[in-house]
Amino acid sequence: MTTAADTASAALHPLGSGRNHRWLVGANEVDMAEAAPAPRRLTLSALPQRVTLDLNRTVLIVIDMQNDFCTPGGCKVGKQRVAVALAIPE
């Protein structure tokens, strides 16, 4: 049988003042799970199909292909550098 004291001790209370980083704690439990934020959708027109990204979970990395793959000291050297250099128009 559950008593009022058991219910009160099992109740979870917020710990912390942050709006986005707050835990729930009680006498018998700590809940550190956070609800996922609602997606922030961005749809890009692309071929062969549109692409929709969630801005909360997406990182865009841009590599300067010409400098990284074609210049001496770049990431790729040797035969790969020559092949990539030939594929990039001047």
N, C-alpha and C positions, 0 to 999 in steps of 0.2 A: 504494500500500500504506500503510495506517495503522499508525503505530508507537505504542508505549506512551507516548512523550513527546507525540505529537499528541493522544492520548486524554486525557492528564492536563491538557494546556493547554486543551482544549476543555471540560473539566468546569466546571460552573457552581457557584459558591459563594455563600451568602447574604451580602449587604452590608447592614448595619444591624441594629439589635437589636429593632426594633418588631415586634410579633406581626402587625400588620395592614399594615405598610408596610415591606416588605423587598424589595430587588431581588436578582436573581441575576446574578452577574458571572463572566466567565471571560476568558481571554486574547483570545478572538475574538468574544465576544458579551456584550451586556448585555440582560437580560430584565426589562423594567419592567412587564410585564402582570401584573395581579392577578386572582386568581380571584374571581368574583362571589360575594357572600355568599348563603347559602341564603335563600330567601324566608321572610319572617315574615308569614304570611297572617292577614288579619282579614276575616271575612265578615259583612256587614251585611244584615239583613233589610230589604228595600225593595220598593216596587212600581214597575213591574210585575214585577221580578225581583230576586233577590239580587245583591249586588255584593261581589266579593272583591278586596281590596287587598293589595299587598305593602308592609308598613310600612317596609321598607328603601328604597323608591323612591317613596313617596307623601308629598305635602304637603297639608295641609288649610288652606285660606284661608277665613276667615270675614269677611264684609263686613256691617257694620251697615247694611242697606239703607235703613232709615228715615233715619238721620243722613246717609249718603252721598248719597242720591238726593233727599231731600225737604227738607232744611234749606238755607237760604240759605248760600252758600259751599261747598256740597257739590259732588260731582263733576258731577252733572247739574243744569242750570238751565234755565229757560224752559219750553217746552211739554212736554219729557220729564218735568220735575219735577212738573208738574201732573198728567200722566197717571199717573205712579207713585204720587203722593200719593193720588189717587182710588182706586187699586187696593188700597191698604193700609188695612185697617179700623182704626179708632181704638180 
